[in-house]
Amino acid sequence: MTKLRELLEELKLVFSGRNSILDSILPPLLFVLVNALFGLMPALWSAFGSSLLFTLLRLIRRQPIGYALLGAGATALAGGLALLLKRADAFFLPSLVNGALTVLVLLLSLVFKRPAVAFTSSVTRRWPLEWYWQERVRPAYSEVTAIWAVYSVLKLALQYYFYRQGQTNALAVFNLVSGWPTLILLLVVSYLYGLKRLKQLGGPSVEEFKQGTPPPWLGQQRGF
């Protein structure tokens, strides 16, 4: 129970300040459903309209609108491509491009020994980047970044396959399943594996690093 509570608290930290996941999953779902029933134009208006509605709701409730605006912009871009190319599956082209860029960033971060997961952790937890580059800390973040890279490559390959086959519905369902549900699973695996590797590497904890504590170190006991 202690480890489960710890995981829940860590996930809450990662997702704190995020808007509802409906902001990102409902517009593409509406697009697929309305497109199947009424055609491309009604589907585009439904998707974009729902994105604007979420933005308006955030404003009324005085909640952060950054993610809602980003979702509305992405929906508008996707809709524009679908309209321009006159293909419903073109709605998911931005997702493909984003996936390709994600793979590129992850791989380059490994090549230059500045693992991307370290940057995202630093932004979330506000830990000093210098700690992540320690020789007895960095390998853990490199290995977790490699896990995310493998997942991203496989996801991109399947997205491209569905896109090339013109399987719009399959692509939408796959994007949904490989989105938030898989993201949460990956975060749990990353946390458990990463913390275990930090202990094996025997490097200093963040606080020990800040205080300049000499070895032997107790090491990072919580947080990754």
C-alpha positions in Angstrom: 0.0 0.0 0.0 2.9 2.4 0.7 4.3 2.0 -2.7 0.9 2.3 -4.3 0.3 5.6 -2.4 3.7 6.8 -3.4 2.9 6.1 -7.1 -0.4 7.9 -6.9 1.3 10.9 -5.3 4.0 10.9 -8.0 1.4 10.7 -10.8 -0.5 13.6 -9.2 2.7 15.6 -9.2 3.3 14.9 -12.9 -0.2 15.8 -13.9 -0.8 18.7 -11.5 -1.9 21.8 -13.4 -3.0 19.9 -16.5 -6.4 20.4 -17.9 -8.9 17.6 -18.3 -7.8 14.8 -20.6 -11.2 15.4 -22.4 -9.6 18.4 -23.9 -7.3 16.2 -26.0 -9.3 13.0 -26.5 -12.9 14.2 -27.2 -12.3 16.3 -30.4 -10.7 13.4 -32.4 -13.3 11.0 -31.2 -16.1 13.3 -32.3 -14.4 13.7 -35.6 -14.4 10.0 -36.3 -18.0 9.4 -35.1 -19.5 12.4 -37.0 -17.4 11.7 -40.1 -18.8 8.1 -40.2 -22.3 9.4 -39.8 -22.5 12.7 -41.6 -19.3 13.3 -43.6 -16.1 15.3 -43.5 -17.4 18.9 -43.0 -19.7 18.2 -40.1 -16.9 16.2 -38.5 -14.5 19.1 -38.8 -16.9 21.5 -37.3 -17.7 19.1 -34.4 -14.1 18.6 -33.6 -13.1 22.2 -33.7 -16.3 23.3 -32.0 -15.7 21.0 -29.0 -12.1 22.3 -28.7 -13.4 25.9 -28.6 -16.0 24.9 -26.1 -13.4 23.5 -23.7 -11.4 26.7 -24.0 -14.5 28.7 -23.2 -15.3 26.5 -20.2 -11.7 27.0 -18.9 -12.1 30.8 -19.2 -15.5 30.8 -17.4 -14.0 28.7 -14.6 -10.9 30.8 -14.5 -8.7 27.7 -15.1 -5.5 27.6 -17.1 -6.3 27.6 -20.8 -2.9 26.7 -22.2 -3.6 23.1 -23.0 -7.1 23.9 -24.2 -5.8 26.5 -26.6 -3.1 24.1 -27.8 -5.8 21.5 -28.4 -7.9 24.0 -30.3 -4.9 25.0 -32.4 -3.9 21.4 -33.1 -7.6 20.6 -34.1 -7.7 23.5 -36.4 -4.5 22.5 -38.1 -5.6 18.9 -38.4 -9.0 20.0 -39.8 -7.3 22.3 -42.3 -5.1 19.4 -43.6 -8.1 17.1 -43.9 -10.0 19.8 -45.8 -7.1 20.6 -48.0 -6.3 17.0 -48.9 -10.0 16.0 -48.9 -9.1 12.9 -46.8 -10.5 12.2 -43.4 -7.3 10.4 -42.3 -5.3 13.5 -43.0 -6.9 14.8 -39.7 -4.3 12.7 -38.0 -1.2 13.9 -40.0 -0.2 16.4 -37.2 -0.1 13.4 -34.8 2.2 11.6 -37.1 4.5 14.6 -37.5 4.5 15.1 -33.7 5.4 11.4 -33.3 8.3 11.6 -35.7 9.7 14.7 -33.9 9.3 13.0 -30.6 11.4 10.1 -31.8 14.0 12.4 -33.2 14.3 14.4 -30.0 14.5 11.2 -27.8 17.2 9.6 -30.0 19.3 12.8 -30.2 19.1 13.3 -26.5 20.6 9.8 -26.1 23.3 10.5 -28.6 24.4 13.7 -26.9 24.1 12.1 -23.4 21.5 14.5 -22.3 18.5 12.2 -21.9 15.1 13.9 -22.5 13.5 12.3 -19.5 16.0 14.2 -17.3 14.8 17.5 -18.7 11.1 16.7 -18.2 11.9 15.6 -14.6 13.8 18.7 -13.9 10.9 20.9 -15.2 8.4 19.0 -13.1 10.4 18.7 -9.9 12.6 21.8 -10.3 15.7 19.8 -9.5 19.1 21.1 -10.7 20.1 19.8 -14.1 23.6 19.3 -12.9 22.5 16.5 -10.7 21.1 14.6 -13.7 24.4 14.7 -15.5 26.3 12.9 -12.7 27.9 9.7 -14.0 26.2 7.7 -11.3 22.8 9.3 -12.0 22.6 9.9 -15.8 22.6 6.2 -16.9 19.2 5.7 -15.1 17.7 8.6 -17.1 19.3 7.4 -20.3 17.8 3.9 -19.9 14.3 5.3 -19.2 14.6 7.6 -22.2 15.5 4.6 -24.3 12.3 2.8 -23.1 10.3 5.9 -24.2 12.2 5.9 -27.5 11.3 2.3 -28.3 7.7 2.9 -27.4 7.6 6.0 -29.6 9.1 4.2 -32.6 6.6 1.4 -32.3 3.7 3.8 -31.9 4.8 5.8 -35.0 5.2 2.7 -37.1 1.7 1.6 -36.3 0.2 5.1 -36.8 1.9 5.3 -40.2 0.6 1.8 -41.2 -3.0 2.7 -40.4 -2.6 6.1 -42.2 -1.2 4.4 -45.3 -4.0 1.9 -45.3 -6.6 4.7 -44.9 -8.0 3.1 -41.8 -9.2 6.3 -40.1 -11.3 4.5 -37.4 -8.4 2.2 -36.5 -6.0 5.1 -36.3 -8.3 7.0 -34.0 -8.8 4.1 -31.7 -5.1 3.4 -31.7 -4.3 7.0 -30.9 -6.7 6.9 -28.0 -5.4 3.6 -26.5 -1.7 4.6 -27.0 -2.4 8.0 -25.5 -3.3 8.6 -21.9 -3.8 4.9 -20.8 -0.4 3.9 -22.1 1.2 7.2 -20.9 0.2 6.4 -17.3 1.5 2.9 -17.6 4.8 4.2 -19.0 5.1 6.7 -16.2 4.6 4.0 -13.6 7.3 1.7 -15.3 9.6 4.7 -15.7 9.3 5.6 -12.0 9.8 2.1 -10.6 12.6 1.1 -13.0 14.3 4.5 -12.7 14.3 4.6 -8.9 15.6 1.1 -8.8 18.5 1.9 -11.2 19.4 5.0 -9.2 19.8 2.9 -6.1 21.9 0.4 -8.1 24.1 3.1 -9.4 24.8 4.4 -5.9 24.9 8.1 -6.8 23.9 10.9 -4.5 20.4 12.0 -3.9 19.3 15.4 -5.0 19.6 16.8 -1.5 23.0 15.2 -1.0 24.1 16.7 -4.3 22.9 20.2 -3.3 24.6 20.0 0.1 27.9 18.6 -1.4 27.7 15.5 0.8 30.8 13.3 0.2 30.3 9.5 -0.5 29.2 7.0 0.6 25.7 8.4 -0.3 22.3 7.3 0.9 21.0 7.9 -2.6 17.7 8.9 -4.0 14.9 7.2 -2.0 11.9 8.8 -3.7 11.2 10.7 -6.9 12.7 10.2 -10.3 
